[in-house]
Amino acid sequence: MKKFLRILLGLFIVLVLILVIRTLTYRSMQIDVEPVTLPAFGMESVDNLARAITFPTISHDVSLPVDTLAFMGFHQFLHETYPLVHATLKKEIFSEFSLLYTWEGRNPELKPVILMAHMDVVPAGETDAWQQPPFSGQNDGTFIWGRGTLDDKGALIAILEAVERLVSEDYQPSRTIYLSFGHDEEISGYQGAQGIANTLEERGVEAAFVLDEGLVISKGIVPMIDKPVASIGISEKGYLSLALTVEMEGGHSSTPEKESAIILLNGALHNLINKQMKADIAGPAKDFMRFTGPEMPFLPKIIFANQWLLKGIILKIYEGSNAGNAAIRTTTAPTVINAGIKDNMIPTKAEAVVNFRIIPWETSEDVIRHVHRVISDDRVKVTIVDHPREPSPVSPIDSPGFELIHATIRQVFPEVMVNPMLMLGASDSRHFTGMSNNIYRFIPVTFTQEDLARAHGLDERIGIEDFKKAMGFYYVLIKNINHL
């Protein structure tokens, strides 16, 4: 017995040594670069953003017409505000309102880079509830207020301010740079960004990398990380909605059957919620943990450095929060339910819509098979609502494009740590997957927990100093492209 205990103790000591050694050699993935001195962008640039916000370039719905005057007015504003851009870069218009600027590089043999943003915004909602009118562009000395400051005119104006400054300095990029500004991103970009992407593909464009809006610099949001975290989106989840329909004989509620349309539908939904698709550490989640783990305190660092043994613990940790759970599995969310017209009538039909956000290593077909298997009842009819959108490919974290964006972030924001991450929402960049494997999603703006709801909610605003840093980021990024 003592010999057996000595063997167990020895094995335990070996295991502890392995865990500690792997943790101590769990190297940081952060790129060490010297901070740069940013060019001074003054209040004139800030005022340009404020003026841009005053154009209500709203995307309502694909079935509703756009406000032509707002978009044309915004185009005229851009033309007048950025004369050097319009004198130097080639401008093309797609689907009436989307814009593509081409900045020819010195070496046509080099693959181009595509920088993206969008000019449309979501509706303002209850305008009386805003602290400042949503299309005022109000400057209170600390913030510029209004719809689009964060999503996404802030990035669009920051890019143009950087390019205007560089052109004024007689700068010419070594490789061609495209500026792609869609007008209908908020309603999926099928006319704007998709039209631009299709044309560039037809012209044979193969991009070194694409940078669009997406994730941000978060402060106090990533658990167990004290530093601000700059997250670069390397993939987007897919989107699928399924309608579940049950039709049965109804009747009087005084003599109910053991089963009804509502009861069967409720059972199907219960099974889907309680038997969700499998969670895993793969793709963007694995890359995120590889970048984030080494920056954590020692005890959680042990866990992330030893996924070979402690994967189950990590999955439980992630399943404990809504955002964490969404990062490791295809999520299941019943969003609509309809049944019945009167309290004493058992309905003959019950229907629900369930929305799935698909993780990159699965497809819409995988989800549909899972739904049929879990429900396992032919009386529940499953149909697709609209067209499914597959997850975007996962862009590599070891590409020159990712490393250039990573290094630029660290140059401009030396206090932050950088990590790759799965983007839970969608952007226009998904239309560009045919011309590059290297598509990244990041805007150089700092968000706190309080700011997360502002982008599509009330009181959207951007800090003036944040906006100045954003202009500096794109200025440095464009200069760095010459070293790509």
ChimeraX attribute file (.defattr): number of C-alpha atoms within 10 A of each C-alpha:
attribute: neighborCount
match mode: 1-to-1
recipient: residues
	/A:1	6
	/A:2	7
	/A:3	8
	/A:4	9
	/A:5	10
	/A:6	11
	/A:7	12
	/A:8	12
	/A:9	12
	/A:10	12
	/A:11	12
	/A:12	12
	/A:13	12
	/A:14	12
	/A:15	12
	/A:16	12
	/A:17	12
	/A:18	13
	/A:19	16
	/A:20	17
	/A:21	13
	/A:22	16
	/A:23	21
	/A:24	14
	/A:25	10
	/A:26	18
	/A:27	14
	/A:28	13
	/A:29	15
	/A:30	18
	/A:31	16
	/A:32	10
	/A:33	14
	/A:34	12
	/A:35	15
	/A:36	14
	/A:37	10
	/A:38	15
	/A:39	15
	/A:40	10
	/A:41	17
	/A:42	9
	/A:43	11
	/A:44	9
	/A:45	19
	/A:46	22
	/A:47	16
	/A:48	18
	/A:49	26
	/A:50	24
	/A:51	16
	/A:52	26
	/A:53	26
	/A:54	20
	/A:55	25
	/A:56	25
	/A:57	27
	/A:58	21
	/A:59	21
	/A:60	17
	/A:61	13
	/A:62	14
	/A:63	6
	/A:64	8
	/A:65	9
	/A:66	18
	/A:67	14
	/A:68	12
	/A:69	12
	/A:70	16
	/A:71	21
	/A:72	15
	/A:73	16
	/A:74	21
	/A:75	18
	/A:76	11
	/A:77	15
	/A:78	17
	/A:79	14
	/A:80	11
	/A:81	16
	/A:82	17
	/A:83	11
	/A:84	16
	/A:85	23
	/A:86	15
	/A:87	11
	/A:88	14
	/A:89	18
	/A:90	13
	/A:91	15
	/A:92	14
	/A:93	15
	/A:94	18
	/A:95	16
	/A:96	13
	/A:97	21
	/A:98	24
	/A:99	21
	/A:100	22
	/A:101	20
	/A:102	18
	/A:103	22
	/A:104	18
	/A:105	17
	/A:106	12
	/A:107	12
	/A:108	11
	/A:109	10
	/A:110	15
	/A:111	19
	/A:112	24
	/A:113	23
	/A:114	24
	/A:115	21
	/A:116	24
	/A:117	29
	/A:118	28
	/A:119	31
	/A:120	29
	/A:121	27
	/A:122	21
	/A:123	18
	/A:124	22
	/A:125	12
	/A:126	10
	/A:127	14
	/A:128	11
	/A:129	12
	/A:130	16
	/A:131	12
	/A:132	20
	/A:133	17
	/A:134	27
	/A:135	21
	/A:136	18
	/A:137	25
	/A:138	19
	/A:139	19
	/A:140	11
	/A:141	8
	/A:142	12
	/A:143	20
	/A:144	26
	/A:145	28
	/A:146	30
	/A:147	34
	/A:148	34
	/A:149	29
	/A:150	25
	/A:151	25
	/A:152	23
	/A:153	22
	/A:154	30
	/A:155	28
	/A:156	24
	/A:157	25
	/A:158	26
	/A:159	23
	/A:160	20
	/A:161	25
	/A:162	23
	/A:163	24
	/A:164	20
	/A:165	19
	/A:166	19
	/A:167	17
	/A:168	11
	/A:169	9
	/A:170	8
	/A:171	13
	/A:172	18
	/A:173	20
	/A:174	20
	/A:175	21
	/A:176	21
	/A:177	22
	/A:178	22
	/A:179	22
	/A:180	25
	/A:181	28
	/A:182	28
	/A:183	30
	/A:184	29
	/A:185	25
	/A:186	22
	/A:187	16
	/A:188	19
	/A:189	22
	/A:190	17
	/A:191	19
	/A:192	26
	/A:193	31
	/A:194	22
	/A:195	18
	/A:196	25
	/A:197	22
	/A:198	15
	/A:199	13
	/A:200	17
	/A:201	16
	/A:202	10
	/A:203	9
	/A:204	10
	/A:205	16
	/A:206	18
	/A:207	24
	/A:208	21
	/A:209	23
	/A:210	23
	/A:211	23
	/A:212	24
	/A:213	25
	/A:214	25
	/A:215	25
	/A:216	19
	/A:217	23
	/A:218	20
	/A:219	17
	/A:220	14
	/A:221	16
	/A:222	12
	/A:223	7
	/A:224	14
	/A:225	16
	/A:226	15
	/A:227	17
	/A:228	21
	/A:229	22
	/A:230	27
	/A:231	26
	/A:232	28
	/A:233	27
	/A:234	28
	/A:235	29
	/A:236	28
	/A:237	28
	/A:238	22
	/A:239	22
	/A:240	22
	/A:241	23
	/A:242	21
	/A:243	19
	/A:244	22
	/A:245	22
	/A:246	23
	/A:247	18
	/A:248	16
	/A:249	12
	/A:250	16
	/A:251	15
	/A:252	12
	/A:253	13
	/A:254	9
	/A:255	8
	/A:256	12
	/A:257	12
	/A:258	6
	/A:259	10
	/A:260	21
	/A:261	24
	/A:262	24
	/A:263	13
	/A:264	20
	/A:265	25
	/A:266	16
	/A:267	13
	/A:268	21
	/A:269	22
	/A:270	13
	/A:271	15
	/A:272	21
	/A:273	15
	/A:274	10
	/A:275	14
	/A:276	16
	/A:277	21
	/A:278	9
	/A:279	18
	/A:280	19
	/A:281	18
	/A:282	16
	/A:283	21
	/A:284	27
	/A:285	18
	/A:286	19
	/A:287	19
	/A:288	23
	/A:289	21
	/A:290	19
	/A:291	19
	/A:292	23
	/A:293	24
	/A:294	22
	/A:295	21
	/A:296	16
	/A:297	12
	/A:298	13
	/A:299	9
	/A:300	15
	/A:301	21
	/A:302	21
	/A:303	18
	/A:304	24
	/A:305	23
	/A:306	17
	/A:307	15
	/A:308	9
	/A:309	11
	/A:310	13
	/A:311	15
	/A:312	12
	/A:313	13
	/A:314	18
	/A:315	16
	/A:316	13
	/A:317	12
	/A:318	16
	/A:319	17
	/A:320	11
	/A:321	11
	/A:322	10
	/A:323	11
	/A:324	15
	/A:325	18
	/A:326	21
	/A:327	28
	/A:328	24
	/A:329	24
	/A:330	24
	/A:331	21
	/A:332	22
	/A:333	14
	/A:334	16
	/A:335	10
	/A:336	11
	/A:337	16
	/A:338	12
	/A:339	17
	/A:340	16
	/A:341	9
	/A:342	9
	/A:343	9
	/A:344	11
	/A:345	14
	/A:346	23
	/A:347	21
	/A:348	16
	/A:349	18
	/A:350	22
	/A:351	21
	/A:352	22
	/A:353	21
	/A:354	19
	/A:355	18
	/A:356	21
	/A:357	24
	/A:358	28
	/A:359	31
	/A:360	23
	/A:361	17
	/A:362	16
	/A:363	19
	/A:364	21
	/A:365	12
	/A:366	12
	/A:367	20
	/A:368	18
	/A:369	10
	/A:370	16
	/A:371	21
	/A:372	16
	/A:373	11
	/A:374	19
	/A:375	22
	/A:376	12
	/A:377	11
	/A:378	9
	/A:379	15
	/A:380	20
	/A:381	16
	/A:382	19
	/A:383	13
	/A:384	15
	/A:385	13
	/A:386	9
	/A:387	9
	/A:388	17
	/A:389	16
	/A:390	20
	/A:391	21
	/A:392	23
	/A:393	18
	/A:394	21
	/A:395	22
	/A:396	20
	/A:397	19
	/A:398	9
	/A:399	13
	/A:400	16
	/A:401	22
	/A:402	22
	/A:403	16
	/A:404	18
	/A:405	22
	/A:406	23
	/A:407	22
	/A:408	26
	/A:409	27
	/A:410	23
	/A:411	22
	/A:412	23
	/A:413	19
	/A:414	15
	/A:415	12
	/A:416	20
	/A:417	24
	/A:418	24
	/A:419	22
	/A:420	29
	/A:421	26
	/A:422	26
	/A:423	23
	/A:424	19
	/A:425	13
	/A:426	20
	/A:427	20
	/A:428	28
	/A:429	28
	/A:430	22
	/A:431	19
	/A:432	23
	/A:433	17
	/A:434	14
	/A:435	20
	/A:436	17
	/A:437	18
	/A:438	24
	/A:439	28
	/A:440	29
	/A:441	26
	/A:442	22
	/A:443	25
	/A:444	26
	/A:445	22
	/A:446	20
	/A:447	22
	/A:448	13
	/A:449	11
	/A:450	7
	/A:451	16
	/A:452	13
	/A:453	12
	/A:454	19
	/A:455	20
	/A:456	17
	/A:457	16
	/A:458	20
	/A:459	21
	/A:460	25
	/A:461	25
	/A:462	25
	/A:463	19
	/A:464	20
	/A:465	13
	/A:466	17
	/A:467	26
	/A:468	21
	/A:469	22
	/A:470	24
	/A:471	29
	/A:472	24
	/A:473	27
	/A:474	25
	/A:475	23
	/A:476	21
	/A:477	20
	/A:478	22
	/A:479	17
	/A:480	15
	/A:481	21
	/A:482	12
	/A:483	9
	/A:484	14
